[in-house]
Amino acid sequence: MLQRYLMVWLVLSSGVSLFWPRLFPGAFDPFLPSGNALTVGIFLVMFAVGALMRLDEVLEVGRRWPAVIFGTSVQYGSMPLLAYLIGHAFGFDKATMLGVIMVGCVPGAMASNVLTMTSRGNVSYSVALTTLATMLSPIAVPLALWMTLDVSGDMSGQFKFWKVSQELLIQVVLPVLLGFGLRRLSTVFERLAERWAAVVANLVILWIIASVVGLNRQRLGLVFGFRDGGLMFSETKLLLALLLINVLGYLSGYLAGRLVGMNDSMRRALTLEVGMQNCGLGTTLVLRLFPGDEYVAATIPTAAYTFGCVFTATILALFWSRIPVKDGSDTAVGVSVPQTASTDS
């Protein structure tokens, strides 16, 4: 129920966060996190992801390594480049540009695996892509940020390659390894994880996004709100830029799959994996790595992209769910794969 209607819960929880002071004036605000609450939230999400990872899914990365490396390279190559080009083409200010770049540089979102299943895509390939992108993030993300941010200019004193790498090791890789290790060591934990880990992960993701909304109520009110009968030009420009990054990301994944001869099910998986980004992680990275009021607005693109990519990916997955997967054996990038996949966690 929670995963199937994730977009509905996303809109409801973030809507409550946006209007909380009006709905409950003077009441305690649960959407204004303090201290390291967002960091702990991301840690819990990635721990749940590790707890859901089956051994055969991890081994899948090794068995299909050419296709998995190719797909991950497409994601980490195309999305930062799209964010950089589109961000500069639209001429955003420093803080907004940081948020747009972060959207392009973070690894793929866990929800892509669920939507790949809905779209009749190859779920095991999707999980393998998410797994490798996650494990490579301590190197790939800071490298992508270093190449796309203007580190020789205004942000030269803010960006530190190994600081980003360290944050990703602690927030992403370590909890995934802990969750996966506990699953392998304890059958009791494995049963609990199968039942509750996805629920915990999705609830925490919803709270993280709602918290970002709470931290940016006034700014997001302008982005999604109306003034003088329509959206302000600057806010419309941001939404259009994020939509372009998202749609062109899908297109990059799909065309890359066709280029190397992937079958239909794998192309669908790669398309969703490339276009969907873990922007909850992006938000926490912005807040921790770029402190100060001048960069708070950088969380707006990451929050807005979360809405956008889930919405567009859901539409795409529902469209594909009505179209049968074309038959044919896949020999893309030197690996043979089955046409169908098992159900993803």
Secondary structure, DSSP 8 states (H G I E B T S, - for coil): -TTTTHHHHHHHHHHHHHHHHHHSTTS--TTS--TTHHHHHHHHHHHHHHHH--HHHHHHHHHTHHHHHHHHHHHHHHHHHHHHHHHHHHT--HHHHHHHHHHHHS-B-THHHHHHHHTT--HHHHHHHHHHHHHHHHHHHHHHHHHHS-TTTTTTTT--HHHHHHHHIIIIIHHHHHHHHHHHH-HHHHHHHHHHHHHHHHHHHHHHHHHHHHHTHHHHHHHHS-BTTB--HHHHHHHHHHHHHHHHHHHHHHHHHHHTT--HHHHHHHHHHHH-B-HHHHHHHHHHHS-SGGGGGGHHHHHHHHHHHHHHHHHHHHHHHTS------B-GGG--B-SS-----
